[in-house]
Amino acid sequence: MKNKLEGIISISSKGTGYVASGAEKNKGQDPEIDFRHLNTALHGDVVEIILHPKGKGRQTAEVSKIITRAKMAFVGVLEKENERFFLKPDDTKMYTDILISEKLLNGAKAGQKVFGEITSWKDRNKMPEGKIIKVLGMPGDNNTEMHAIAMEKGFEGEFSKEVENEAKKIKQNGITKEDYKDRKDFREILTFTIDPYDAKDFDDAISFREIDKNTYEVGIHIADVSHYVKIGSELDREAKKRGTSVYLVDRTIPMLPETLSNDLCSLVPHKDRLTMSAVLTLDKEARVLSQWFGKTIIHSQKRFTYEEAEESIKKSTAPLHKELFILNTLAKKLTKERFAKGAISLDQEEVKFVLDKDGVPIKVIKKERGDSNRLIEEFMLLANKKVAEVMSPKKKGSSSPLLDNVFIYRIHDLPNKEKMADLSFFLRSLGHKVSLQDGLIPAHQINKLLESLSGKNEKDTVHRAVIRSMAKAIYSTKNIGHYGLAFEYYTHFTSPIRRYPDVIVHRLLSLQLANKTIKKENLHEYEKISLTASEQEKRASDAERASIKYKQVEYMSKRIGQSFEGIISGITEWGVYVEEVGTKCEGLVRVRDISDDFYIFNEKKMELLGEKKKKRYRLGDKVKIKVKGVDLERKTIDYVLV
């Protein structure tokens, strides 16, 4: 039937649905579904819709069938009205409350923040019915709110008893004599880690040896998690389900219990540790002359923080200055080569909150990225690339006996041409010259532009627009290369403590090193793992952003009436979005609150223009703002111009 379509439904905060069907060529013309025709469909569900006869306006439709549900569990506050209990969801895209019968309250009381699930919803004219799964605590309490953010995105803080017990048993056994067998011994070679000062799990270590004046051996040693987390174990099932560790503002929700992630698997100093390694011989131009992959044992001699390593690179009297200086020089050459081949600079400035003992934000600091950060990053990228190459049968000189494509790659597709055209239009409206070649803005043009904006007001706005125009990097068994890094082959090998795909990559690499092949029928299993890991990664990053946003709103809630410097980060017909310079707290200045003139929104130029005085507000403009109010529940800040 021509008037039937399938697709994922997006629901606006006003309760209107849109289904991206791919059938409509015109941008912004996805069929619109009025609230009355949603037929219990929720945001993110895969649905079947029936198109209404085409009228003059936008194409409308109604939901005829729900194919798969995106989620049925929600965080919210339990409310009581006329002796009936309701869960009022925090999720702004959830347009209905959930009715909870008294016998399914699970000890919850009105006013508490809870996690509940829809158990039945047959009649679209009635509320869904549900039950309370967990009581989280009182709204506004830091622990409650952070737990709520994690659970809303599908991440549970605690591990089951079975998982914890399995991890404890592995920890008690420790490293046995048997474990040292068939491993290359790196314990006598200089090895160290470089991590943030507050890191608890150390995934990676670097070993360094000068072979002669112009040749160096660099070992990239990664925690051998797959040695401990065996296929079919409770730990493996849990890690596969979680897919990733989640980093909220004040806590980490780890993929593996801390007895492993912060202890036995962690490459802590002065202890023997089991690793999987990529050992590369490089010349002084950072060209790889030879490579070796395999199981190793290391003994890290030093744990650097990024700040300490930064000092060692720059100061000749600091510990390991010579070694870090050489590694830094090699890293800079690797960076230069990547950008020459078309990599795109996508580093964004980040902020970190300093919290008091109750989790209240008291100060904001900018995260500095120095040479030490880039040094580690560059060698991790190199290891990831080299492992992907050796595992890829299509790669010339690859010794892989594995079935073609039974591997998990990290891929990044070319940008969508429509989004690139939008970006080009947007950049030109700001006065920047860019040209499209084959529908894309060449990488060197983007990098040059970002470089020219360094230290300027609009840098962040442009950077965000560039990132928004890009595809998202995902995991896949089908390799198409990594556009952003300009690598033909790329994978994730370097973080198995916090990413499940890396554990799989270690297992597949081990199979290849043992000359074992992977059966073709296993391919779909790896496809499923790739898909789940990509979805979980997106949820984890949404949770991370939500926790930052919550702290930003909380920070500004204590500063109502205070004035700040801001940069215009977005313009719409209803107002101007402004990002406070020091804390990156973004809020909205509503058009109705700009009272010195009548302002008209010009979408082409992305500006608000005053009718009488011709005053303009444009992206990247510096403005003075005052905090008017905040809504912690909706995580929004309202500013007014000063």
BELURRA-V221703 format. One record per pair of residues at least 24 apart in sequence whose C-alpha atoms are under 10 Angstrom apart, sorted by the first residue. I is the first residue (numbers start at 1). J is the second residue. Records with the same first field share a line. If there is no record, write none. Layout:
# BELURRA-V221703
I=J ; J
This chain:
# BELURRA-V221703
1=50
2=50 ; 51
3=49 ; 50 ; 51 ; 52 ; 53 ; 61
4=48 ; 49 ; 50 ; 51 ; 52 ; 61 ; 62 ; 63 ; 64
5=31 ; 47 ; 48 ; 49 ; 50 ; 51 ; 61 ; 63 ; 64
6=46 ; 47 ; 48 ; 49 ; 50 ; 63 ; 64 ; 65 ; 66 ; 67
7=44 ; 45 ; 46 ; 47 ; 48 ; 49 ; 67
8=42 ; 43 ; 44 ; 45 ; 46 ; 47 ; 48 ; 66 ; 67 ; 68 ; 69 ; 70
9=33 ; 38 ; 41 ; 42 ; 43 ; 44 ; 45 ; 46 ; 47 ; 48 ; 49 ; 63 ; 70
10=41 ; 42 ; 43 ; 44 ; 45 ; 46 ; 93
11=35 ; 38 ; 41 ; 42 ; 43 ; 44 ; 45 ; 92 ; 93 ; 94 ; 95
12=43 ; 92 ; 93 ; 94 ; 95
13=91 ; 92 ; 93 ; 94 ; 95
14=92 ; 93 ; 94 ; 95
15=42 ; 43 ; 92 ; 93 ; 94 ; 95 ; 96
16=43 ; 93 ; 95
17=41 ; 42 ; 43 ; 60 ; 61 ; 62 ; 63 ; 93
18=43 ; 60 ; 61
19=44 ; 45 ; 46 ; 47 ; 48 ; 49 ; 61 ; 63
21=48 ; 49
24=59
27=418
28=58
29=58 ; 59 ; 60
30=58 ; 59 ; 60 ; 61
31=58 ; 59 ; 60 ; 61 ; 62
32=58 ; 59 ; 60 ; 61 ; 62
33=59 ; 60 ; 61 ; 62 ; 63
34=60 ; 61 ; 62 ; 63
35=62 ; 95
36=62 ; 63 ; 124 ; 125
37=61 ; 62 ; 63 ; 64 ; 124
38=62 ; 63 ; 64 ; 65 ; 66 ; 124
39=63 ; 64 ; 65 ; 66 ; 121 ; 122 ; 123 ; 124 ; 125
40=65 ; 66 ; 95 ; 96 ; 121 ; 122 ; 123 ; 124 ; 125 ; 126 ; 127 ; 128
41=65 ; 66 ; 67 ; 68 ; 69 ; 70 ; 124
42=66 ; 69 ; 70 ; 71 ; 72 ; 93 ; 94 ; 95 ; 96
43=69 ; 70 ; 71 ; 91 ; 93 ; 94 ; 95
44=68 ; 69 ; 70 ; 71 ; 93
45=69 ; 70 ; 71
46=70
71=117 ; 118 ; 152 ; 153 ; 154
72=116 ; 117 ; 118 ; 119 ; 120 ; 130
73=115 ; 116 ; 117 ; 118 ; 119 ; 130 ; 131 ; 132 ; 133 ; 151 ; 152 ; 153 ; 154
74=98 ; 114 ; 115 ; 116 ; 117 ; 118 ; 132 ; 133 ; 148 ; 151 ; 152 ; 153 ; 154
75=113 ; 114 ; 115 ; 116 ; 117 ; 132 ; 133 ; 134 ; 135 ; 136 ; 145 ; 147 ; 148 ; 149 ; 150 ; 151 ; 152 ; 153
76=111 ; 112 ; 113 ; 114 ; 115 ; 116 ; 136 ; 139 ; 148 ; 152 ; 633
77=109 ; 110 ; 111 ; 112 ; 113 ; 114 ; 115 ; 116 ; 135 ; 136 ; 137 ; 138 ; 139
78=105 ; 108 ; 109 ; 110 ; 111 ; 112 ; 113 ; 114 ; 115 ; 116 ; 132 ; 135
79=109 ; 110 ; 111 ; 112 ; 113
80=109 ; 110 ; 111
81=110
85=109 ; 110
86=110 ; 127 ; 128 ; 129 ; 130 ; 131
87=111 ; 112 ; 113 ; 114 ; 115 ; 116 ; 117 ; 129 ; 130 ; 131 ; 132
88=113 ; 114 ; 116
89=113 ; 114 ; 115 ; 116 ; 152
90=148 ; 149 ; 152 ; 633 ; 634
91=152 ; 633 ; 634
92=633 ; 634
96=126 ; 127 ; 128
97=127 ; 128 ; 129 ; 130
98=126 ; 127 ; 128 ; 129 ; 130 ; 131
99=126 ; 127 ; 128 ; 129 ; 130 ; 131
100=127 ; 128 ; 129 ; 130 ; 131 ; 132
101=129 ; 130 ; 131 ; 132
102=131
103=131 ; 132
104=130 ; 131 ; 132 ; 133
105=130 ; 131 ; 132 ; 133 ; 134 ; 135
106=131 ; 132 ; 133 ; 134 ; 135
107=132 ; 133 ; 134 ; 135
108=132 ; 133 ; 134 ; 135 ; 136 ; 137
109=135 ; 137
111=137 ; 138 ; 139
112=136 ; 137 ; 138 ; 139 ; 144
113=137 ; 138 ; 139 ; 140 ; 141 ; 144 ; 145 ; 148
114=138 ; 139 ; 144 ; 148 ; 151
115=147 ; 148 ; 151 ; 152
116=152
139=632 ; 633
140=554 ; 632 ; 633
141=358 ; 359 ; 360
142=250 ; 358 ; 359 ; 360 ; 550 ; 551
143=250 ; 251 ; 358 ; 359
145=547 ; 550 ; 633
146=248 ; 249 ; 250 ; 251 ; 359 ; 543 ; 544 ; 546 ; 547 ; 550 ; 551
147=248 ; 251 ; 253 ; 547
148=543 ; 547
149=248 ; 540 ; 542 ; 543 ; 544 ; 545 ; 546 ; 547 ; 550
150=246 ; 247 ; 248 ; 253 ; 539 ; 540 ; 542 ; 543 ; 544 ; 546 ; 547
151=543
152=539 ; 543
153=536 ; 538 ; 539 ; 540 ; 541 ; 542 ; 543 ; 544 ; 546
154=242 ; 536 ; 539 ; 540 ; 543
155=241 ; 242 ; 243 ; 244 ; 245 ; 246 ; 253 ; 254 ; 255 ; 536 ; 539 ; 540 ; 543
156=242 ; 253 ; 254
157=246 ; 251 ; 252 ; 253 ; 254 ; 255
158=253 ; 254 ; 257
159=235 ; 238 ; 253 ; 254 ; 255 ; 256 ; 257
160=234 ; 235 ; 238 ; 257
162=233 ; 234 ; 235
163=233 ; 234 ; 235 ; 236 ; 237 ; 238 ; 239 ; 256 ; 257
164=234 ; 235 ; 256 ; 257 ; 258 ; 259 ; 260
165=234 ; 235 ; 257 ; 259
166=229 ; 233 ; 234 ; 235 ; 257
167=228 ; 229 ; 234 ; 235 ; 256 ; 257 ; 258 ; 259 ; 260 ; 261 ; 264
168=257 ; 258 ; 259 ; 260
169=259
170=228 ; 229 ; 259 ; 260 ; 264
171=228 ; 259 ; 260 ; 263 ; 264 ; 265
172=259 ; 264
174=228 ; 264 ; 265 ; 273
175=264 ; 272 ; 273 ; 274
179=227 ; 274 ; 296 ; 297
180=272 ; 273 ; 274 ; 295 ; 296 ; 297
181=295 ; 296 ; 297
182=294 ; 295 ; 296 ; 297
183=274 ; 275 ; 276 ; 294 ; 295 ; 296 ; 297 ; 298
184=275 ; 276 ; 277 ; 294 ; 295 ; 296 ; 297 ; 298
185=274 ; 295 ; 296 ; 297 ; 298 ; 299
186=219 ; 221 ; 272 ; 275 ; 296 ; 297 ; 298 ; 299 ; 300
187=270 ; 271 ; 272 ; 273 ; 296 ; 297 ; 298 ; 299 ; 300 ; 301
188=298 ; 299 ; 300 ; 301
189=219 ; 298 ; 299 ; 300 ; 301
190=219 ; 298 ; 299 ; 300 ; 301 ; 302 ; 320 ; 323
191=218 ; 219 ; 220 ; 221 ; 269 ; 298 ; 299 ; 300 ; 301 ; 302 ; 303
192=221 ; 267 ; 268 ; 269 ; 270 ; 298 ; 299 ; 300 ; 301 ; 302 ; 303 ; 304 ; 320
193=221 ; 267 ; 268 ; 269 ; 300 ; 301 ; 302 ; 303 ; 304 ; 305 ; 306 ; 309 ; 376
194=302 ; 303 ; 304 ; 305 ; 306 ; 307 ; 308 ; 309 ; 310 ; 372 ; 373 ; 375 ; 376
195=303 ; 304 ; 305 ; 306 ; 307 ; 308 ; 309 ; 372 ; 373 ; 376
196=304 ; 305 ; 306 ; 307 ; 373
197=303 ; 304 ; 305 ; 306 ; 307 ; 308
198=305
199=262 ; 305
200=252 ; 258 ; 261 ; 262 ; 263 ; 266 ; 267 ; 268
201=254 ; 258 ; 260 ; 261 ; 262 ; 263 ; 264 ; 265 ; 266 ; 267 ; 268 ; 497 ; 498
202=261 ; 262 ; 263 ; 265 ; 266 ; 267 ; 268 ; 269 ; 303 ; 495 ; 497 ; 498
203=261 ; 262 ; 265 ; 266 ; 267 ; 268 ; 275 ; 494 ; 495 ; 496 ; 497 ; 498
204=266 ; 267 ; 268 ; 275 ; 276 ; 277 ; 376 ; 380 ; 494 ; 495 ; 496 ; 497
205=266 ; 267 ; 268 ; 269 ; 275 ; 277 ; 298 ; 299 ; 300 ; 302 ; 303 ; 376 ; 380 ; 494
206=277 ; 278 ; 279 ; 298 ; 300 ; 327 ; 376 ; 379 ; 380
207=279 ; 298 ; 299 ; 300 ; 301 ; 323
208=279 ; 323 ; 324 ; 326 ; 327
209=281 ; 323
210=281 ; 282 ; 323 ; 326
211=281 ; 282 ; 283
212=283
213=283 ; 284
214=282 ; 283 ; 284 ; 285
215=281 ; 282 ; 283 ; 284 ; 285 ; 286 ; 287 ; 288 ; 289
216=280 ; 281 ; 282 ; 283 ; 284 ; 286 ; 288 ; 289 ; 326 ; 327 ; 330
217=279 ; 280 ; 281 ; 282 ; 283 ; 288 ; 289 ; 290 ; 291
218=278 ; 279 ; 280 ; 281 ; 282 ; 291 ; 327 ; 379
219=277 ; 278 ; 279 ; 280 ; 281 ; 291 ; 292 ; 293 ; 379 ; 383
220=275 ; 276 ; 277 ; 278 ; 279 ; 280 ; 293 ; 376 ; 379 ; 380 ; 382 ; 383 ; 384 ; 494
221=267 ; 273 ; 274 ; 275 ; 276 ; 277 ; 278 ; 279 ; 293 ; 294 ; 295 ; 296 ; 297 ; 298 ; 380 ; 383 ; 494
222=265 ; 266 ; 267 ; 273 ; 274 ; 275 ; 276 ; 277 ; 278 ; 295 ; 296 ; 298 ; 380 ; 383 ; 493 ; 494 ; 495 ; 496 ; 497 ; 502 ; 506
223=261 ; 264 ; 265 ; 266 ; 267 ; 273 ; 274 ; 275 ; 276 ; 277 ; 296 ; 297 ; 298 ; 494 ; 495 ; 496 ; 497 ; 503 ; 506
224=264 ; 265 ; 266 ; 267 ; 273 ; 274 ; 275 ; 276 ; 277 ; 295 ; 296 ; 297 ; 495 ; 496 ; 497 ; 503 ; 506 ; 507
225=256 ; 260 ; 261 ; 264 ; 265 ; 266 ; 274 ; 275 ; 276 ; 495 ; 496 ; 497 ; 498 ; 500 ; 502 ; 503 ; 504 ; 506 ; 507
226=265 ; 275 ; 276 ; 496 ; 497 ; 500 ; 502 ; 503 ; 504 ; 505 ; 506 ; 507 ; 510
227=265 ; 274 ; 275 ; 276 ; 295 ; 503 ; 506 ; 507
228=260 ; 264 ; 265 ; 274
229=256 ; 260 ; 503
230=503 ; 507
231=504 ; 507
236=500 ; 503
238=500
239=497 ; 498 ; 499 ; 500 ; 501 ; 503
240=499 ; 500 ; 501 ; 503 ; 504 ; 529 ; 532 ; 533 ; 536
241=500 ; 529 ; 532 ; 533 ; 536
242=498 ; 499 ; 500 ; 532 ; 533 ; 536 ; 537 ; 540
243=498 ; 499 ; 500 ; 501 ; 502 ; 529 ; 530 ; 532 ; 533 ; 534 ; 535 ; 536 ; 537 ; 540
244=495 ; 496 ; 497 ; 498 ; 499 ; 500 ; 501 ; 533 ; 534 ; 536 ; 537 ; 538 ; 539 ; 540
245=497 ; 498 ; 499 ; 500 ; 536 ; 537 ; 540
246=498 ; 499 ; 536 ; 537 ; 539 ; 540 ; 541 ; 542 ; 543 ; 544
247=540 ; 541 ; 543 ; 544 ; 545 ; 547
248=540 ; 541 ; 543 ; 544 ; 545 ; 546 ; 547 ; 548
249=352 ; 353 ; 354 ; 355 ; 359 ; 361 ; 543 ; 544 ; 545 ; 546 ; 547 ; 548 ; 549 ; 550 ; 551
250=352 ; 353 ; 354 ; 355 ; 359 ; 360 ; 361 ; 547 ; 548 ; 551
252=544
253=498 ; 540
254=497 ; 498 ; 499
255=496 ; 497 ; 498 ; 499 ; 500
256=496 ; 497 ; 498 ; 499 ; 500
257=497
260=497
261=496 ; 497 ; 498
262=497
265=496 ; 497
266=497
267=298 ; 299 ; 300 ; 303
268=299 ; 300 ; 301 ; 302 ; 303
269=298 ; 299 ; 300 ; 301 ; 302 ; 303 ; 304
270=298 ; 299 ; 300 ; 301 ; 302 ; 303
271=298 ; 299 ; 300 ; 301
272=297 ; 298 ; 299 ; 300
273=297 ; 298 ; 299 ; 300
274=298 ; 299
276=493 ; 494 ; 506 ; 509 ; 510
277=383 ; 387 ; 493 ; 494 ; 506
278=380 ; 382 ; 383 ; 384 ; 386 ; 387 ; 493 ; 494
279=383
280=382 ; 383 ; 386
282=330
283=330
284=326 ; 327 ; 329 ; 330 ; 333
285=329 ; 330 ; 331 ; 332 ; 333 ; 334
286=327 ; 329 ; 330 ; 331 ; 332 ; 333 ; 334 ; 337
287=330 ; 333 ; 334 ; 337
288=382 ; 386
291=386 ; 387 ; 390
292=386 ; 387
293=383 ; 386 ; 387 ; 390 ; 509 ; 510 ; 513
294=506 ; 509 ; 510 ; 513 ; 514
295=506 ; 510 ; 513
304=372
305=372 ; 373
306=368 ; 369 ; 370 ; 371 ; 372 ; 373 ; 374 ; 376
307=368 ; 369 ; 370 ; 371 ; 372 ; 373
308=372
309=370 ; 371 ; 372 ; 373 ; 375
310=369 ; 370 ; 371 ; 372 ; 373 ; 375
311=371 ; 372
312=372
313=371 ; 372
314=371
324=372 ; 375
325=372 ; 375
327=372 ; 375 ; 376 ; 379
328=371 ; 372 ; 374 ; 375 ; 376 ; 378 ; 379
329=371 ; 375
330=375 ; 378 ; 379
331=371 ; 372 ; 374 ; 375 ; 376 ; 377 ; 378 ; 379 ; 382
332=371 ; 374 ; 375 ; 378
333=378
334=375 ; 378 ; 379 ; 381 ; 382
335=374 ; 375 ; 377 ; 378 ; 379 ; 381
338=378 ; 484 ; 485 ; 486 ; 487
339=443 ; 444 ; 447 ; 484 ; 485 ; 486
340=443 ; 444 ; 486
341=443 ; 444 ; 485 ; 486 ; 487
342=442 ; 443 ; 444 ; 445 ; 447 ; 483 ; 484 ; 485 ; 486 ; 487
343=443 ; 444 ; 447 ; 482 ; 483 ; 484 ; 485 ; 486 ; 487
344=442 ; 443 ; 444 ; 445 ; 446 ; 447 ; 448 ; 450 ; 466 ; 483 ; 484 ; 485 ; 486
345=443 ; 444 ; 446 ; 447 ; 448 ; 450 ; 451 ; 463 ; 466 ; 467 ; 484 ; 485
346=446 ; 447 ; 450 ; 463 ; 464 ; 466 ; 467 ; 484 ; 485
347=463 ; 467
348=459 ; 460 ; 463 ; 464 ; 467
349=460 ; 463 ; 584
350=583 ; 584
351=548 ; 582 ; 583 ; 584 ; 585
352=548 ; 583
353=548 ; 551 ; 552 ; 555 ; 583
355=551
359=551
360=551 ; 554 ; 555
361=551 ; 552 ; 553 ; 554 ; 555 ; 556 ; 558
362=551 ; 554 ; 555 ; 558
363=555 ; 583
364=552 ; 555 ; 582 ; 583 ; 584
365=582 ; 583
366=582 ; 583 ; 584
379=494
380=492 ; 493 ; 494 ; 495
381=485 ; 487 ; 490 ; 491 ; 492 ; 493 ; 494
382=487 ; 490
383=490 ; 491 ; 492 ; 493 ; 494
384=409 ; 410 ; 489 ; 490 ; 491 ; 492 ; 493 ; 494 ; 502 ; 505
385=409 ; 410 ; 482 ; 487 ; 488 ; 489 ; 490 ; 491 ; 492 ; 493
386=489 ; 490 ; 491 ; 493
387=489 ; 490 ; 491 ; 492 ; 493 ; 505 ; 506 ; 509
388=479 ; 488 ; 489 ; 490 ; 491 ; 492 ; 493 ; 505 ; 509
389=487 ; 488 ; 489 ; 490 ; 491
390=489 ; 509 ; 512
391=489 ; 491 ; 505 ; 508 ; 509 ; 512 ; 513
392=479 ; 489 ; 490
395=488 ; 489
399=512 ; 513 ; 515
400=509 ; 512 ; 513 ; 515 ; 516 ; 517
401=511 ; 512 ; 513 ; 515 ; 516 ; 517 ; 518
402=508 ; 509 ; 511 ; 512 ; 515 ; 516 ; 517 ; 518 ; 519 ; 520
403=517 ; 518 ; 519 ; 520 ; 523
404=477 ; 478 ; 518 ; 520
405=476 ; 477 ; 478 ; 479 ; 520 ; 523
406=476 ; 477 ; 478 ; 508 ; 517 ; 518 ; 519 ; 520 ; 521 ; 522 ; 523 ; 524 ; 525 ; 526 ; 527
407=475 ; 476 ; 477 ; 478 ; 479 ; 491 ; 501 ; 504 ; 505 ; 508 ; 509 ; 518 ; 523 ; 526 ; 527 ; 530
408=475 ; 476 ; 477 ; 478 ; 479 ; 490 ; 491 ; 492 ; 493 ; 501 ; 502 ; 504 ; 505 ; 508 ; 523 ; 526 ; 527 ; 529 ; 530
409=474 ; 475 ; 476 ; 477 ; 478 ; 479 ; 480 ; 481 ; 482 ; 489 ; 490 ; 491 ; 492 ; 493 ; 501 ; 502 ; 505 ; 530
410=473 ; 474 ; 475 ; 476 ; 477 ; 478 ; 479 ; 480 ; 481 ; 482 ; 489 ; 490 ; 491 ; 492 ; 493 ; 501 ; 530 ; 534
411=471 ; 472 ; 473 ; 474 ; 475 ; 476 ; 477 ; 478 ; 479 ; 480 ; 481 ; 482 ; 483 ; 484 ; 485 ; 487 ; 488 ; 489 ; 490 ; 491 ; 492
412=470 ; 471 ; 472 ; 473 ; 474 ; 475 ; 476 ; 479 ; 480 ; 481 ; 482 ; 483 ; 484 ; 485 ; 486 ; 487 ; 490
413=470 ; 471 ; 472 ; 473 ; 474 ; 479 ; 480 ; 481 ; 482 ; 483 ; 484
414=440 ; 470 ; 471 ; 472 ; 480 ; 481 ; 482 ; 483 ; 484
415=439 ; 440 ; 441 ; 467 ; 468 ; 469 ; 470 ; 471 ; 472 ; 483 ; 484
416=440 ; 469 ; 470 ; 471
417=441 ; 469 ; 470
418=469
419=465 ; 466 ; 468 ; 469 ; 470 ; 471
420=465 ; 466 ; 468 ; 469 ; 470
421=469
422=465 ; 469
423=462 ; 465 ; 466 ; 467 ; 468 ; 469 ; 470
424=466 ; 469
425=604 ; 605
426=462 ; 465 ; 603 ; 604 ; 605 ; 606
427=462 ; 465 ; 466 ; 605
428=605
429=603 ; 604 ; 605 ; 606 ; 607 ; 618 ; 619
430=458 ; 462 ; 605 ; 606 ; 607 ; 618 ; 619 ; 620
431=605
443=483 ; 484 ; 486
456=620
457=566 ; 567 ; 568 ; 569 ; 581 ; 619 ; 620 ; 621 ; 622
458=567 ; 568 ; 569 ; 618 ; 619 ; 620 ; 621 ; 622
459=620
460=567 ; 569 ; 579 ; 620
461=567 ; 568 ; 569 ; 570 ; 579 ; 619 ; 620
462=569 ; 619 ; 620
464=569
465=569
472=534 ; 538
473=534
474=530 ; 531 ; 533 ; 534 ; 535 ; 537 ; 538
475=501 ; 526 ; 527 ; 529 ; 530 ; 531 ; 532 ; 533 ; 534 ; 535 ; 537
476=501 ; 526 ; 527 ; 528 ; 529 ; 530 ; 531 ; 533 ; 534
477=523 ; 524 ; 526 ; 527 ; 528 ; 529 ; 530 ; 531
478=527
499=533 ; 537
500=529 ; 530 ; 533
501=526 ; 529 ; 530 ; 532 ; 533 ; 534
504=529 ; 530
546=635
547=635
548=585 ; 635
549=584 ; 585 ; 586 ; 632 ; 635 ; 636 ; 637
550=585 ; 631 ; 632 ; 633 ; 634 ; 635 ; 636
551=585 ; 632 ; 635
552=583 ; 584 ; 585 ; 586 ; 587 ; 632 ; 635 ; 636 ; 637
553=585 ; 586 ; 587 ; 629 ; 630 ; 631 ; 632 ; 633 ; 634 ; 635 ; 636 ; 637 ; 638
554=630 ; 631 ; 632 ; 635 ; 636 ; 637
555=583 ; 585 ; 630
556=583 ; 585 ; 587 ; 627 ; 628 ; 629 ; 630 ; 632 ; 636 ; 637 ; 638
557=627 ; 628 ; 629 ; 630 ; 631 ; 632 ; 637
558=627 ; 629 ; 630
559=626 ; 627 ; 628 ; 629 ; 630
560=626 ; 627 ; 628 ; 629 ; 630 ; 637 ; 638 ; 639
561=625 ; 626 ; 627 ; 628 ; 629 ; 639 ; 640
562=625 ; 626 ; 627 ; 628
563=624 ; 625 ; 626 ; 627 ; 628 ; 639 ; 640 ; 641 ; 642
564=623 ; 624 ; 625 ; 626 ; 627 ; 639 ; 641 ; 642
565=622 ; 623 ; 624 ; 625 ; 626 ; 642
566=620 ; 621 ; 622 ; 623 ; 624 ; 625 ; 626 ; 641
567=618 ; 619 ; 620 ; 621 ; 622 ; 623 ; 624 ; 625
568=617 ; 618 ; 619 ; 620 ; 621 ; 622 ; 623
569=618 ; 619 ; 620 ; 621 ; 622
570=606 ; 607 ; 618 ; 619 ; 620
571=601 ; 602 ; 603 ; 606 ; 607 ; 608 ; 617 ; 618 ; 619
572=600 ; 601 ; 602 ; 603 ; 606 ; 607 ; 608
573=599 ; 600 ; 601 ; 602 ; 603 ; 606 ; 607 ; 608
574=600 ; 601
575=599 ; 601 ; 608
576=607 ; 608 ; 617 ; 618 ; 619 ; 639 ; 640 ; 641
577=619 ; 637 ; 638 ; 639
578=619 ; 620 ; 621 ; 622 ; 623 ; 624 ; 625 ; 637 ; 638 ; 639 ; 640 ; 641
579=620 ; 622 ; 623 ; 625 ; 639
580=622 ; 623 ; 624 ; 625 ; 626 ; 639
581=622
585=636 ; 637
586=636 ; 637 ; 638 ; 639
587=625 ; 627 ; 628 ; 629 ; 630 ; 635 ; 636 ; 637 ; 638 ; 639 ; 640
588=627 ; 628 ; 636 ; 637 ; 638 ; 639 ; 640
589=625 ; 626 ; 627 ; 628 ; 637 ; 638 ; 639 ; 640 ; 641
590=638 ; 639 ; 640 ; 641
591=640
592=640
593=639 ; 640 ; 641
594=640 ; 641 ; 642
595=641
